[in-house]
């Protein structure tokens, strides 16, 4: 199993049934090389628990396909032929990553396989919706493709809204999208492999692959809207209709006079926490103490929304991605206070509620993981 198979599994880690074994075992070896590099055939056999014959056969196949290269011969320490180290040719490919979650612009970058940005570009959205917004996104991909300096392995896209496993954006209200076949459109336009996911799901993959996250986590992405992603037992939780993590439109609190949300209801988490709403409330605050109370109230509402999810799933790692100047400090501390008061201390005393260390490129790096998994079976 690999990062985003139909069951949502993350990373190949064990042998599977014979009918799936060859593809799985290739993925397992590529995963070991991607994470560790400089591995001999014997190293791979020990780490994977595969036989040396199986490893040699798979390595020969991947060498012929250019997926693996021999890098150097180790110094001999005894009788027998010195071991030859293997690695993935990281300089051979680049990946186009696109983040469509911004309120004012779409962002994209060309990255190497290790997640380093080679070049980046952005295009103003100009409040575009519907087919025009899709055209803007496609034009951004075209620009990035022209900037790539090596063959492009694939294109990864993080989109707001509900996205199915075929890369169809089922619903993205802020962009006016319903049933937009994003993956198919970009694949036909470019002839390249394309992977599309909800932006929060993509961000959670970046946190898992490049950050210090555990196998169980909740990632909350705060921007133009508010969404979440859950990894449980190392698997992305999609939900039957791919709407898992749509926490932004959960009403938090029992007061009927909460702020009006774009969905037409009052008191949704997004109406409290989305960046444009939060900035507007802070701008209206008459003094610093009033501004701090705005942040505290929004933090409390966040805690109200998170507590039942954290308690139900037994999570101990909750990661927030969004503007640090708004979220860090007063707001997150208020959310922590609510969580401490609403969860059993004996079981959740190690709970972390923290900002991501992946920075503003978290969705772009998650889009890279989508491509690495979809094309090479690694993450």
N, C-alpha and C positions, 0 to 999 in steps of 0.2 A: 504494500500500500504506500501511497505517496501523498504529498501535501493536500491536493484538492481532488481526490478521486470522488466517486459518487457518494461515498460514505463520509467524506470530509476528513480522511486520515492525514496525519502529519508525519512525514519522513519514514522512509523504509527502515525497519529495525529488526525484522525477523523473517524466517523462511515462511513460505505460503504453500498453497496447494500446487501440485505438479503442473497443472494446466496454465498457471500464472507464474510459475517459478522463474523462467528465463528473464522475462521483462523485469520482474521484481528484483532478481539478483543483480542484473545490470544496474538498476537504480541504486541498489544497496552499495555496490562498489563505487559508483560515481559519487554517491553521497559521502562516502568515506574519503575519497580523494578531494572533493570540494572542501570538506571541513578541515582536513589534515594535511593534504598535499604530501609530496615526497614519500610515497608508500611503495614498498616493493610488493611483488606478488605474494610473497610469504606473509608480509604484514597484513595484506588484505585478507588472506585466508584466515589468519588468526582472529582478526577483528570482526569478520563477517560470519565465522563458523561454517564457511563453505569449504569444500575440499580443494586442495591445491590444483587438482585436474580441472575442476569447474572454473576456478579463478583464472587459470591459464587460458582456458578456452574462451572465456568471456573477454579477457583482456586482449587476446589476439583479434577478436571480432571488433572491439572498440578501437584498437589501434588502426585497423584497416579502414574504419569509418571516420577516423580523425577526431574521435571524441576523447581520446587519451593519447598522450605522448610519453616517450621515454626521455627523462631529463638528464640523469647522470648515473654513472656506475659508482657504487660505494667502494670504499677501500676494503680490500680483503682482510679478514681477521682469522682466517683458517683455511683448511683445504676446501676445494670446490670453487665453482665459478662465483665471482662477486655478484651481489644482488644489484639489479638495475631499478632505480626509482622511477615511479610513474606520477603523472599529474594530469589535470585537465588543462588544455591549452587556453589559459584565461585571456590571452591577448588576441585570440583568433576571432572572437565575436563581441558584439556589443548589443545592448537591449534598449529599445525605446520604451520609456515609461511616461504615462500621462495621468495627471490628477485633475479631474473635472469637478472637484468639490468646492472650489473657490467661489465666493459671491461675485467678485468683480472680474476675475480672469481665469482662464484655463492655463495650467502650468504643465510643462513637460521637460524631459531631459533624456540625453543619451548616457547610459551608464555602462561601466564595465561589469564583469560577472561578479566582482566582489562588492558592488554597490557604490563605487566611486563615481561621482558625476563628472563626465567628460565635457559636456556642453549642455546648456539649458536654454529654454525659450518659453515665452508666455505670450498669450494673445488676449486682448480685452474681450470680455464677454458682451459688454454693452447691453446687458439685460436681454440678450438673445434667448429665445426659447424655441421649442419645436424643431423643425427641419433646419432652421437657420443656425441654432445652437449646434446641431449635428455637423453642419458644414464647417463651422468654426473649429470644432474638435478635429475634424478630418484634415483641415488645412494645417493645424498645429502638427499633426503626425507627419504630413508631407514635409514640413520645414525641418523637423527633427531628423527625418530619414535623409534629407539632403546634407545634413551636418555630420552624419555618422562617418567615422574614419576606418571602419572595419565592417565586414558582413554583419547584418542585423539578424540575430538569432530569433527575435520575435518582438511583439508589441504587447505591453501590459497596460491595462487601463483600470483606474479606480474611479468609479462613478457614484454619485449620490443616488439614493433611492434603493429600490428592491431589484436585485439582479439575480437571475437564475443561473444554473450551472452551464447553460449553453451560451451565456454572454448576452442575453436579452435583458434590457433594462425594462422591467415590467411596469415600474412606476417611479418617476422622479419629478414630483410636483414643481419644485423650484425651477426645473428646466422645461417643464411642459411636455415631458416624455411619457408615453404609454406604449409598451410593447415595441420598443426601439431595438432592432437586432444589431446592436453595436458591434459584436464580434464579427458577424457575417459581413457587415458593411465595410469594416476595415480590412478584413481578410480579402474580400473581392477587390478592394481598391489597391492593396499593396502586394498581394500574393504571399504574405508572410503569416506565420502562426500568430494568432491573437488570443489573449486571455483577458476577460473582463470580470471584475468583481465589485461589490459594494466597497466604497472607500474605507469604511471602518474595518471591514473584513481584510482588505489589503493591508491596512495599517497594523492590524494584529499579527499578520504574517511577518511583517518587517520586525515587529517587536520580538516575535518568537525566533526568527532566524538571525537577526543582527543584534538584538538586545539581550537583556538578562532575564527575560520572562520565563516563568515556569510553564509546564504543560497545561496548567489550569489558570486561566486569566480572564478578566473582563477588560476590554479596552473601550473607553468612551472617547469619541471624537467630537470635539466642539468647534464649530465653525459657523458657516451660514445657517446650518441646521445642527441637530444633535443626533448622533447615532451611536450604536455600540456593536461590539463583536464579542463573542464568547468562545473560548477554547476550553473544552472539557475533556479530560483524559487525552490531551494532545489532538483533539479533533475540533474543527470548526463546527459550530452548531448553526445549521441553516434554517431549520424549521420546515414544516411541510410545504408552506407556500413561500419559502425563502425570505420570510420577514422577521426571522429571529434577529434581535438587536435593535428593532425599531422602537427604542425607548423614548425617543424624542416626543412622541405623542401619547405618552402615559401621563395622565393627570396626577399631579403630586399635591397632596393636601386636600382638605374637604371644603375649603372656602370657595364660594361660588363667584367671588369677585376677583379671581386671579386674572392675570393678563390674557388678552385675547390672542389666540394662536392663529397662524395662517390656515389651519385646518378648519377654523370656524368655532372651535370650542375654547373654553377658558381654563387656564391653569396647567396646560401641558408643560412638560419639562423644557421643551424647546422655546416656549414663550418666555420662560425665566432665563434660560442659559445661553441661547444662541448669541453669537458675538454681536450682531447688529442690535439686538434687543438689549443686551447687557450694556453695551456702550451708550445707547440712548438713555437708559436709566441713570447711568453714572453721570452723563452730561447734564441731566436735570437735577442732580443732587446739589443742594445749596452750599454744602461745606464738606470738609474731609470726613467728619464723623458720619454724616448722612451717606456719603459714598461708601464708607466701610460697612454701614448697615445694609446697603444694597447688596454688597458682596456677601455679607453674612447670610442674608435671607436667601440669596440664590444658592449658596453653599448648603444651607439647611434643606432646601428643596431637592438638591442633588442627593444628599444623604437619604432623604425619604424614598427616592426612586431606587437607590442602589441597595438599601438594606435588605429588602425581600429577595432580590436576585442573589446577592452574596450569601445570604443565609440559606436559601434553597439549594444552591449549587455547591456550597462549602468552599467558596473561593477565598484565597488569601492574598491575591495579587490583583489590584485594580489600578489600571494605568489610564491616565488622562492625556489626550493629545489636543493641543489648542494653544492660544496665545498665553504665554507665561505671565505677562504683565497683568492679565485679568484673572487668571485661574490660580496662580501660585500665591501662597500666603493666606490671607483672610478667608477667601472662598473655600479653598480645599481644607483648611483647618476646621471651618464650620461643618463641612461635610464629614470630616473625621469624627468630630464630636457627636454628630447624630449616629454614625455607625457604631461608635463605642457604646452609646446609650441603648441601642436597639438590637445588638447582637450579644450572644452569650460569651462573656470574656474568656471562659476556660477553653473555648474552641476557636475564638477569633482574635486572641491576643497578639498573634503575629501578623494580622492583616496589614497590608501596605496599600495606601491610597497615594499615588505619586504621579508626577508628570513624567512623560516619556523622555528618555535620553536620546531619542532618534531625531529630534528637531523637526523643523518644518517639512523636511523631505520624506517623512515617514510613509506617506501614501506612494510616493514614487519608488521608494525602496521595496514596498510591498508589491507594487506592480512588477518589479524585477523578479521577486520570488514567484509570482504567478507564472512568468515565462520560464524560469528555471525549472519549475515543477512540470509545467505542461509539455515542455520540449525535451528536457533532459531527465526529468524524474527526480530532481534534487531540490533542496530548500536550505 
